[in-house]
Amino acid sequence: MEFEWDPDENEKNIAKHGIDFVRAKEIFGAPYLQRRSGRQGKQRWVAVGPLAGRLITVISTRRPGCIRII
C-alpha cells in the first residue's frame, strides 16, 4: 500500500508528538482499530495501533491507490 503526506504537516507532527509519518504508517502493517471520523464533514479515518511499545492514533483519508496521512 502506498502512503503520502504533506512534508510540512510531518514536521509539525514530529515537533508536537515526536513521531514522523514514516514511522506512523507502520501501524497499518499490524493489527489496528479503525473507524470513520465525521469531523468537519470530511471523509477521514481514525486508526489506533501499536508503535514501539505504545499506542498511537493516525488520522488519514483514502485516495485512489494510497492512504494520505493527515
N, C-alpha and C positions, 0 to 999 in steps of 0.2 A: 504494500500500500504506500502511496506517495503522500508526503506531508508538505505543507507550505505555511509561511507566516510572514508577517511584516518584521523586518530586522529591527526597526525602532521599538516595536512592541516587545520583541525578545529582550532588548536591552533594558527596558522598563521592568520586565518580569524578573530579570536577574537582580536588578537593584532592589526591587521590592520583596521578592521571595527567595532569592538565592538559587533559582533553578532556571536553566535555559531551556528553550523549546526543544533542542536536540535531545536533551535528557528526558524532558517531559513526555515526548512521544513514545518512550519506551513502555509506558503503561498499556498501550494498545497491543503489546505483544504478550501480555499475561492476562489472567482473568481480571476483569474490571466491571464495575457497575456503571450503567449509563442511563440517563433519562433526558427527555426533551425539555428544554428551558423555554418558557413563554416570555422571557424578559424582553421588553421593548418591542414585542410583536414580531421579532425576527426568529427564524428557524435556527436555533443554536442547540448544542448538545452539551450536557454536563457529564463528564466521566470522572469517576473516582477509582484510583487503583494504587498499588504499591510501587514505590520507587525508593531504593536504598534504605529499606527498613522503616519507611514511613508512608502514610497515605497522602496522595496529592490529588488535587482537582484540576482538570484540564477542560477549558471551555473551547468548543470548536464548532465549525459549520462544515457541511458537506459540499463539495464541488465535484464536478464530473472527474472521476478517477483519483481524487485526493481528499484529504482532510486538511482544512485550514485551521490551525491553532490560533486562537484569538488572544 
